[in-house]
């Protein structure tokens, strides 16, 4: 009988220990969640996560709108134009971001820039805002610099095509030489 009572006491102590462990992790779980959120915000405003999260939100929105537009049986020209304006505006913003990020990353105002990116993203999702941003900023900048853009793209395509052709010709020489030498090695 005493062994049975000792056994029950041990079980109760074990249950008490498990309860204390559960309480410890419950309290620390809230602290860990709070710390994780704080760390996420710090990393986002420091620029480590800001660009990735910004791109994820933007591309998910554009992906969803584009796929839903493509899945329609008849394409609405107004909606198609709006999505294309969104893509053009987002591309314009990304070009400005990549060029300006070099300077802004090392400035003390980088966290404000990151905040501006998110405000801009949520502002430009609205249909009237995307229309005004495209009309007032993107289209005039493109029209003024259209010949420069076309020259840059034409030269880039030419350089890329020449480089790709050079790589293919050199790779075929390398491939022929490699397999010839490999066959000689395997035959010996």
N, C-alpha and C positions, 0 to 999 in steps of 0.2 A: 504494500500500500504506500509506503514511504517512497519507493522508487517511482511509483506512478505519479505521486504529487511532485517529486523532483522533475520528472519528465514534463509535466504540465507547466511547471515554473520555467523550465528551459524554453519551452515552446512560447510562452508568454513573453519571456525576455527577447527571444528571437523576433517575435512579431513587433515588439516595442522597438528593437533595433531597425527592422525594416521600415517602420513608420518614421523613425528619425531620419533614415536615409532618404525616404521619399520627401519629407519636409525640407531637408537640406537641398535636394535637387530642385524642388518646386520653387523655393526662394531664389536659388541661383539661376534657374531657368529664366525667370523674369529679369534678373540682372544681366544675364547673358544676352537676352533678346534686346534689352535696352542698350547694352554696350555694342552689340552687333549693328543696331540701327544707327547709333552714333558714329561708329567706325565707317559704315556705308556712306553716311552724309559727309564725313570728313574726306574720305577717298574720292567721293564724287566732286566735291568742291575743290579739292587739290588737283583735279584733272586726271587722276589715275583711272577712275571709272566714268567720268563725265561723258567722254566721247563715246564710249561703248554703249552706255545706257541711252544716250541721245540717239545714236544710230539705231539701236534696237527698237526704240519706240517709233521713230520715224519710218524705218523700213517696214515694221509690222503694220503701221497704219497704211502706208502706200501699197504694200503687198495685198492687204485685205481689200482696199478700194479697187485696185487694179484687177484682182481676180474676180471680185463680184461684178465688175464692169464687163470683163471678158466672158463671164458665164451667162450674161443676159442674152436672150434670143435676138432681140433687136437692140443695137447699141444707141443709147441716147447721145446725140452729138454735143449737147450742152455739158453733160456729165463727163464725156470723153475729153472735151476741151478743158474742163476744170481739173481733171486728173493730170492731164499733160502740163497744165500751168503749175500744178503742185510739184510735179517732177522737175520742171524747169526751175522753179523757185528754190526747191530743195537742193538741186545741183548747183545753182548759183551760190546759195548759202554755204555749201560744202567747199566750193572752190575758194570763197573768201575765208572760210574757217581754216583750211589747210595752209593758205598763204599767210594769214594773220596769226596762226597758232604758233609759228616760230617766234614771233616777237612777243605775243601775249602770254605764252607759257612762262616766261621768265619775269613777267611784270607782277607787281603786287596786286594788280587788278584782275588777275586770272579768275578768282572765285566769282567776281562780279560778272565777268564774261561768261562763265559757266551758267550762272543764274540767268543771264540775258538769253542764252541759247534755249533754255527751257521755257522761258516766258515767250520767246519768239515762236517756238514750236507750237505751244498751245494757243497762241494768238493767231498764227497763220492757218491753223486747221479750219477756222471759220471761213465760210465761202466768200463773204464780202472782203475779208482781210486778205485772202489769197489773191483775189482779183485786184485789189488796190496795190498790194505789194508787187505783183507781176506787172501791172500797168505803170506804176510809178518808178520802179527800180529796175527790175530784170529786163524788161523789153527795151527801155532807153539805153541801158548799158550795153546790151547786145547789139542794138542798131548802130550805136556809135563805134563799136569795136568789131563789127561783123567781119570786115576784111582781115583783121588781125587774127580772129578766131579761125577763119577758114584757112588762112596761110599756115597758122600753127598746126592745125589738124592735117592739112595736106602734107606738110613737111614731116610731121610725126608719122603719118601712114607710110610715106616713102622710106623714111629711116627704118621703121619697124619692118617693112617688107624686105628691104635690102639686108637688114640684119638677120631676118628669118631665113632668107635664101642663102646667105653666107653660112649660117649655122647648119642648114640642111646639107649643103655641099660638103662642108668640113666633117659633118657627122657621117655622111656616107663614106668618105675616105677613111675616117677613123674606124667605122664599122667594118669595112672591107679589110683593113690592115689588122684589126683586132681578131676577126674570125680566121684570117689566114694564119696568123701567129698561133692562135689557139689550136687550130687543126694540126699545125706542125708539132706543137708541144704534145698534144694528145697522141699523135702517131709515134713519137719517140718513146 
